[in-house]
């Protein structure tokens, strides 16, 4: 499974960004039970932002609740992260992750910078 993320950029505080991540592979390898978004700020550990199961159950970090929304399109093998009311402390490299059994796959990361 290969993951390709996109959609990062520079945004002012209070603004919005939408991230996308598409999985590619062959056949049943794309039946991915759990997909999620993580982020890593400079000097910090990578942390979970949000996750979503194959059937749409979601989970969010406290910092993301009420501001971010994770969705997925199983037909397109894609996961999305809509980020609203962004704050400077949301600045980080955002990574999508796919978990399939004991296998974990990471996308290449996309930079999100929130600054005026």
N, CA, C and O of each residue as an XYZ file, in Angstrom:
464
protein
N       0.852     -1.190      0.000
C       0.000      0.000      0.000
C       0.884      1.235      0.000
O       1.798      1.355      0.816
N       0.613      2.137     -0.903
C       1.307      3.427     -0.935
C       0.287      4.527     -0.656
O      -0.843      4.485     -1.140
N       0.708      5.501      0.129
C      -0.166      6.605      0.507
C       0.399      7.903     -0.028
O       1.590      8.180      0.119
N      -0.458      8.701     -0.649
C      -0.052      9.986     -1.206
C      -0.924     11.074     -0.586
O      -2.136     11.114     -0.798
N      -0.290     11.951      0.178
C      -1.023     13.026      0.851
C      -0.836     14.337      0.105
O       0.178     14.559     -0.557
N      -1.831     15.192      0.228
C      -1.746     16.517     -0.387
C      -2.650     17.475      0.365
O      -3.475     17.060      1.179
N      -2.486     18.771      0.082
C      -3.403     19.759      0.604
C      -2.854     20.683      1.666
O      -3.562     21.582      2.121
N      -1.613     20.490      2.075
C      -1.058     21.386      3.071
C      -0.780     22.761      2.499
O      -0.951     23.005      1.305
N      -0.346     23.658      3.382
C      -0.018     24.997      2.925
C       0.061     25.965      4.071
O       0.121     25.579      5.238
N       0.060     27.237      3.717
C       0.129     28.323      4.693
C      -1.252     28.956      4.810
O      -1.896     29.274      3.810
N      -1.686     29.129      6.038
C      -2.999     29.715      6.276
C      -2.922     30.605      7.504
O      -2.123     30.361      8.408
N      -3.749     31.633      7.532
C      -3.772     32.523      8.697
C      -4.572     31.888      9.835
O      -5.440     31.048      9.597
N      -4.279     32.286     11.054
C      -5.080     31.788     12.182
C      -6.567     32.028     11.945
O      -6.981     33.091     11.480
N      -7.353     31.016     12.276
C      -8.789     31.088     12.036
C      -9.212     30.555     10.687
O     -10.404     30.375     10.437
N      -8.259     30.300      9.817
C      -8.566     29.808      8.489
C      -8.783     28.310      8.440
O      -8.786     27.631      9.467
N      -8.964     27.804      7.226
C      -9.265     26.390      7.004
C      -8.345     25.800      5.950
O      -7.873     26.493      5.049
N      -8.104     24.510      6.084
C      -7.388     23.738      5.082
C      -8.012     22.360      5.009
O      -8.568     21.863      5.988
N      -7.914     21.750      3.843
C      -8.398     20.384      3.673
C      -7.259     19.514      3.171
O      -6.617     19.837      2.171
N      -7.014     18.428      3.853
C      -5.983     17.475      3.460
C      -6.632     16.245      2.833
O      -7.733     15.836      3.202
N      -5.922     15.679      1.886
C      -6.387     14.454      1.230
C      -5.268     13.432      1.231
O      -4.088     13.781      1.204
N      -5.648     12.179      1.261
C      -4.667     11.092      1.190
C      -5.308      9.939      0.428
O      -6.398      9.477      0.764
N      -4.617      9.495     -0.587
C      -5.136      8.418     -1.414
C      -4.201      7.219     -1.344
O      -2.981      7.351     -1.448
N      -4.796      6.058     -1.168
C      -4.032      4.814     -1.118
C      -4.030      4.159     -2.484
O      -5.028      4.174     -3.205
N      -2.909      3.596     -2.818
C      -2.821      2.832     -4.057
C      -2.181      1.493     -3.762
O      -1.401      1.354     -2.821
N      -2.515      0.529     -4.564
C      -2.007     -0.820     -4.377
C      -2.774     -1.745     -5.295
O      -3.277     -1.318     -6.334
N      -2.864     -2.983     -4.928
C      -3.543     -3.918     -5.804
C      -4.589     -4.710     -5.039
O      -4.364     -5.128     -3.903
N      -5.718     -4.907     -5.669
C      -6.773     -5.789     -5.198
C      -7.161     -5.575     -3.750
O      -7.456     -4.458     -3.326
N      -7.156     -6.667     -2.997
C      -7.628     -6.619     -1.620
C      -6.685     -5.880     -0.683
O      -7.024     -5.643      0.476
N      -5.507     -5.514     -1.171
C      -4.616     -4.756     -0.293
C      -5.209     -3.412      0.051
O      -4.784     -2.784      1.020
N      -6.210     -2.940     -0.739
C      -6.780     -1.635     -0.468
C      -7.984     -1.692      0.452
O      -8.635     -0.671      0.671
N      -8.299     -2.867      1.000
C      -9.322     -2.926      2.028
C      -8.623     -2.605      3.347
O      -8.068     -3.483      4.008
N      -8.666     -1.348      3.704
C      -7.877     -0.855      4.836
C      -8.795     -0.572      5.998
O      -9.610      0.348      5.920
N      -8.694     -1.327      7.074
C      -9.628     -1.142      8.182
C      -9.580      0.243      8.821
O     -10.621      0.840      9.094
N      -8.391      0.746      9.056
C      -8.291      2.016      9.770
C      -7.362      2.970      9.026
O      -6.259      2.603      8.620
N      -7.829      4.186      8.859
C      -6.987      5.231      8.290
C      -6.992      6.415      9.255
O      -7.945      6.613     10.009
N      -5.943      7.175      9.220
C      -5.883      8.283     10.161
C      -4.896      9.345      9.746
O      -4.133      9.181      8.794
N      -4.929     10.429     10.476
C      -4.002     11.536     10.301
C      -3.228     11.738     11.592
O      -3.792     11.740     12.686
N      -1.937     11.905     11.437
C      -1.039     12.224     12.532
C      -0.313     13.517     12.174
O      -0.320     13.951     11.022
N       0.299     14.110     13.163
C       1.105     15.301     12.884
C       2.322     15.315     13.788
O       2.345     14.726     14.869
N       3.330     16.014     13.296
C       4.565     16.137     14.050
C       5.091     17.560     13.899
O       5.440     18.006     12.806
N       5.135     18.252     15.027
C       5.690     19.601     15.059
C       7.187     19.512     15.337
O       7.649     18.509     15.880
N       7.949     20.534     14.979
C       9.400     20.513     15.227
C       9.714     20.262     16.694
O       9.185     20.934     17.580
N      10.574     19.297     16.937
C      10.985     18.988     18.294
C       9.983     18.191     19.102
O      10.197     17.926     20.285
N       8.879     17.806     18.459
C       7.834     17.067     19.163
C       7.694     15.661     18.594
O       8.162     15.373     17.493
N       7.050     14.799     19.353
C       6.758     13.466     18.857
C       5.543     13.504     17.930
O       4.699     14.396     18.013
N       5.486     12.526     17.060
C       4.330     12.415     16.185
C       3.111     12.034     17.031
O       3.200     11.171     17.904
N       1.989     12.676     16.768
C       0.795     12.433     17.563
C      -0.424     12.217     16.664
O      -0.505     12.730     15.548
N      -1.362     11.441     17.193
C      -2.601     11.194     16.473
C      -3.454     12.459     16.452
O      -3.588     13.149     17.462
N      -4.023     12.748     15.291
C      -4.978     13.843     15.163
C      -6.404     13.276     15.084
O      -7.291     13.688     15.832
N      -6.601     12.332     14.170
C      -7.927     11.751     13.989
C      -7.793     10.420     13.269
O      -6.841     10.195     12.521
N      -8.755      9.546     13.506
C      -8.756      8.246     12.833
C     -10.180      7.890     12.447
O     -11.143      8.417     13.004
N     -10.298      6.978     11.472
C     -11.608      6.563     10.997
C     -11.539      5.104     10.575
O     -10.592      4.672      9.918
N     -12.558      4.362     10.964
C     -12.606      2.948     10.620
C     -13.211      2.757      9.233
O     -13.696      3.703      8.613
N     -13.173      1.545      8.775
C     -13.723      1.209      7.459
C     -15.202      1.581      7.363
O     -15.699      1.926      6.291
N     -15.894      1.504      8.498
C     -17.344      1.749      8.489
C     -17.703      3.133      9.012
O     -18.875      3.439      9.233
N     -16.671      3.979      9.211
C     -16.938      5.380      9.503
C     -16.883      5.803     10.952
O     -17.170      6.958     11.266
N     -16.524      4.904     11.837
C     -16.351      5.325     13.230
C     -15.104      6.186     13.360
O     -14.041      5.850     12.839
N     -15.251      7.289     14.055
C     -14.153      8.260     14.131
C     -13.672      8.469     15.555
O     -14.391      8.226     16.524
N     -12.442      8.925     15.650
C     -11.862      9.318     16.922
C     -10.982     10.525     16.709
O     -10.354     10.658     15.658
N     -10.924     11.415     17.700
C     -10.182     12.665     17.570
C      -9.337     12.922     18.806
O      -9.708     12.562     19.923
N      -8.199     13.549     18.579
C      -7.454     14.095     19.696
C      -8.254     15.252     20.283
O      -9.036     15.897     19.585
N      -8.051     15.504     21.561
C      -8.795     16.599     22.203
C      -8.571     17.916     21.470
O      -9.487     18.731     21.365
N      -7.375     18.125     20.970
C      -7.051     19.383     20.299
C      -7.798     19.542     18.976
O      -7.934     20.654     18.465
N      -8.283     18.422     18.422
C      -8.950     18.457     17.124
C     -10.477     18.472     17.243
O     -11.175     18.855     16.304
N     -10.973     18.066     18.369
C     -12.432     17.966     18.526
C     -13.117     19.313     18.316
O     -12.711     20.333     18.872
N     -14.159     19.285     17.502
C     -14.920     20.500     17.249
C     -14.354     21.388     16.165
O     -15.012     22.332     15.727
N     -13.122     21.093     15.719
C     -12.507     21.921     14.678
C     -12.175     21.113     13.425
O     -12.275     21.623     12.309
N     -11.785     19.862     13.609
C     -11.358     19.022     12.491
C     -12.397     17.926     12.252
O     -13.056     17.458     13.180
N     -12.523     17.531     10.991
C     -13.427     16.445     10.633
C     -12.713     15.482      9.688
O     -12.195     15.883      8.646
N     -12.696     14.217     10.068
C     -12.096     13.184      9.223
C     -13.195     12.409      8.524
O     -14.196     12.036      9.136
N     -13.003     12.173      7.248
C     -13.939     11.375      6.460
C     -13.132     10.462      5.537
O     -11.927     10.643      5.363
N     -13.799      9.501      4.964
C     -13.121      8.636      4.005
C     -14.097      8.239      2.903
O     -15.314      8.221      3.088
N     -13.521      7.928      1.771
C     -14.288      7.446      0.625
C     -13.684      6.089      0.255
O     -12.627      6.023     -0.371
N     -14.357      5.020      0.643
C     -13.798      3.694      0.425
C     -13.691      3.353     -1.061
O     -12.796      2.612     -1.468
N     -14.586      3.886     -1.855
C     -14.537      3.605     -3.299
C     -13.289      4.216     -3.935
O     -12.737      3.677     -4.894
N     -12.857      5.347     -3.383
C     -11.667      6.024     -3.905
C     -10.417      5.696     -3.100
O      -9.330      6.177     -3.421
N     -10.561      4.883     -2.058
C      -9.429      4.534     -1.184
C      -8.778      5.796     -0.637
O      -7.553      5.920     -0.626
N      -9.596      6.720     -0.188
C      -9.092      8.020      0.231
C      -9.598      8.386      1.618
O     -10.671      7.963      2.047
N      -8.797      9.176      2.297
C      -9.179      9.734      3.589
C      -8.914     11.229      3.536
O      -7.958     11.679      2.905
N      -9.768     11.995      4.203
C      -9.699     13.440      4.162
C      -9.690     14.000      5.577
O     -10.192     13.379      6.514
N      -9.115     15.176      5.710
C      -9.140     15.885      6.982
C      -9.486     17.339      6.704
O      -8.689     18.076      6.121
N     -10.664     17.744      7.118
C     -11.080     19.142      7.018
C     -10.704     19.829      8.323
O     -11.147     19.425      9.398
N      -9.899     20.848      8.223
C      -9.409     21.556      9.408
C      -9.928     22.975      9.382
O      -9.628     23.742      8.467
N     -10.712     23.323     10.395
C     -11.270     24.667     10.517
C     -10.732     25.342     11.763
O     -10.188     24.688     12.654
N     -10.887     26.633     11.817
C     -10.455     27.434     12.974
C      -9.018     27.074     13.362
O      -8.724     26.813     14.528
N      -8.160     27.065     12.397
C      -6.780     26.673     12.634
C      -6.073     27.665     13.541
O      -6.354     28.863     13.526
N      -5.146     27.131     14.332
C      -4.381     27.909     15.302
C      -2.896     27.743     15.001
O      -2.504     26.779     14.343
N      -2.074     28.662     15.469
C      -0.630     28.514     15.247
C      -0.077     27.195     15.772
O       0.861     26.644     15.195
N      -0.654     26.679     16.869
C      -0.132     25.411     17.398
C      -0.583     24.202     16.598
O      -0.244     23.073     16.953
N      -1.337     24.409     15.526
C      -1.628     23.322     14.583
C      -0.508     23.160     13.555
O      -0.517     22.216     12.766
N       0.439     24.068     13.566
C       1.554     23.996     12.620
C       2.350     22.718     12.829
O       2.826     22.443     13.931
N       2.488     21.948     11.773
C       3.174     20.660     11.842
C       3.214     20.033     10.456
O       2.580     20.514      9.517
N       3.967     18.960     10.351
C       3.864     18.098      9.173
C       2.786     17.067      9.469
O       2.825     16.386     10.494
N       1.831     16.961      8.568
C       0.713     16.046      8.750
C       0.933     14.802      7.884
O       1.263     14.895      6.701
N       0.743     13.649      8.503
C       0.953     12.372      7.837
C      -0.337     11.559      7.851
O      -1.039     11.513      8.861
N      -0.639     10.933      6.750
C      -1.729      9.972      6.790
C      -1.150      8.594      7.060
O      -0.009      8.295      6.707
N      -1.957      7.773      7.688
C      -1.519      6.439      8.076
C      -2.632      5.464      7.782
O      -3.813      5.768      7.947
N      -2.234      4.284      7.342
C      -3.183      3.200      7.110
C      -2.723      1.986      7.900
O      -1.544      1.634      7.895
N      -3.660      1.359      8.570
C      -3.360      0.172      9.362
C      -4.150     -0.998      8.811
O      -5.368     -0.931      8.646
N      -3.431     -2.067      8.533
C      -4.052     -3.252      7.935
C      -3.455     -4.473      8.615
O      -2.342     -4.892      8.298
N      -4.201     -5.035      9.548
C      -3.661     -6.128     10.343
C      -2.503     -5.611     11.169
O      -2.643     -4.643     11.916
N      -1.356     -6.261     11.033
C      -0.169     -5.832     11.760
C       0.693     -4.880     10.939
O       1.757     -4.455     11.390
N       0.238     -4.547      9.745
C       1.002     -3.668      8.864
C       0.547     -2.229      9.017
O      -0.647     -1.940      9.099
N       1.521     -1.334      9.054
C       1.251      0.101      9.153
C       1.953      0.798      8.002
O       3.134      0.560      7.747
N       1.233      1.647      7.319
C       1.769      2.377      6.178
C       1.635      3.878      6.439
O       0.648      4.336      7.014
N       2.642      4.628      6.009
C       2.660      6.075      6.199
C       2.772      6.775      4.855
O       3.455      6.308      3.944
N       2.084      7.905      4.754
C       2.286      8.788      3.625
C       3.523      9.635      3.845
O       4.185      9.531      4.878
N       3.830     10.467      2.876
C       5.092     11.209      2.904
C       5.037     12.470      3.746
O       6.079     13.071      4.004
N       3.867     12.891      4.182
C       3.760     14.084      4.991
C       3.502     15.322      4.161
O       4.028     15.467      3.057
N       2.685     16.217      4.704
C       2.415     17.490      4.046
C       2.451     18.586      5.108
O       1.871     18.444      6.184
N       3.135     19.675      4.791
C       3.352     20.742      5.772
C       2.120     21.634      5.884
O       1.565     22.095      4.886
N       1.713     21.860      7.119
C       0.661     22.832      7.423
C       1.271     23.909      8.314
O       1.808     23.608      9.380
N       1.189     25.144      7.881
C       1.717     26.265      8.651
C       0.604     27.263      8.888
O      -0.036     27.743      7.953
N       0.386     27.565     10.158
C      -0.654     28.525     10.526
C       0.053     29.747     11.100
O       0.637     29.695     12.182
N      -0.011     30.831     10.362
C       0.737     32.021     10.760
C       0.140     33.245     10.080
O      -0.389     33.172      8.971
N       0.239     34.369     10.779
C      -0.198     35.631     10.188
C       0.990     36.369      9.594
O       0.829     37.459      9.046
